[in-house]
Amino acid sequence: MERDEGSRDHLFPDLPLRAEVVFEDPCWSVAVPGLPVAADGATLDEALSEAIAALREYADDWQERLLHAPNHQVHRDCVLLVRLSDDGQLRDRLLGKECALADRAG
């Protein structure tokens, strides 16, 4: 799916896709509430990168076989957002930066 900056920003301004981040020495954990996505890493950057990879894997699995499962159908917009976003955009969204930028622009 081709990434379209304009569509992504206008279609999903209020979509909740925020990470819960926890540091438990010696590693960072990142989870995405409401989605079966979690990751760990030695650094926050590594944990976020792993979480983004897990989001992409979930989006692929959703497209291939989960889209008709009743407990996964509600994640359609999240899957579309993941497919339309690059890694930097997903990182910003997970950290809450996307909404802050949209609020200032609006």
N, C-alpha and C positions, 0 to 999 in steps of 0.2 A: 504494500500500500504506500503510495507516495505521500510524503509529509507536506502538509499545507499549513503554514504558520497562521494565516488568517482564519481558516476554518477551526483550527485547534483553539485559538484564543476566544473565538466567539461562541463556539458550541459548548465549551466546558468551563465557564468562569466560576461556577459554584460547586463543581464536582469535588466532593471530599476525597482527596487522595493525599493524605498526610501520614508521614512516618511517625511512629513512636520509637524514640531512640533511647537506649539504656546503655550506660557504661558499667560493666561489672568486671573489675580488674581481673584478668588482663585483656578483656576484649569488649568490643562494641556490638550491640545487637540492634537490628532495625526490623520492625514489624509494620505491616500495613493493615490497620484495623478494618475488618470487614472482608478482607481478601485472604486467601490462603498463601500469603507471601511473608517470609521472614528470612533474615540473613544475619551472619556474624562476620566480624573481621577484626584483625589486630588494630586497625585504625578506623576512625569514622569514615574516611574516604573509601577504604576497602569494603566496609560493611554496606555503605550506600551503593557502591558499584555492584556488589553481590545482590542487593535488593532490586536494583534496576534489571539485572540479568534475570532474576526470579520473576519480576513483573512481565518481562518479555516472554519468558517460558510459559507463564500462565496464559498470556494473551494467545500464544500459539496453540496451547492445549485447548483453550476455550474455543478458538476458531475450528479446530479439528474435531472436537468431540464433546465439549462441555456446554455449548450454546443452547442445547435443548434440555439440559438438566434443570429442573425447577429451582434448585438452590444456587445455580450459577447464572441464570437468565438475567438477574438483576444487575449483573456486572458488565452488561453490554457497553455502557458509556465509558467505563474505566478501560475496557479493552480497546475501544476506539481511540481514547486519549493516548494510551500507551503506543498504539500503532502509528499515530500521527505525530508523536513527539520524539525528539532525539534525546540522547542520554542527559545532556545538560538541562534540557527543559524538564525532564522527569526528575532530576535531582532538585531543581528549584521547586517543583511542585511538591515533592516529598518533604522538603524543608519549609514549606509555607511561603516561599518567596513569590510565587506566581500570583497569589491573591493580593499580596501587598502591592505589587506592581499594578495590577488591574484596578485596585481601589484608588490609587493615586491618579491613574489615567482617566478614571470615570468621573 
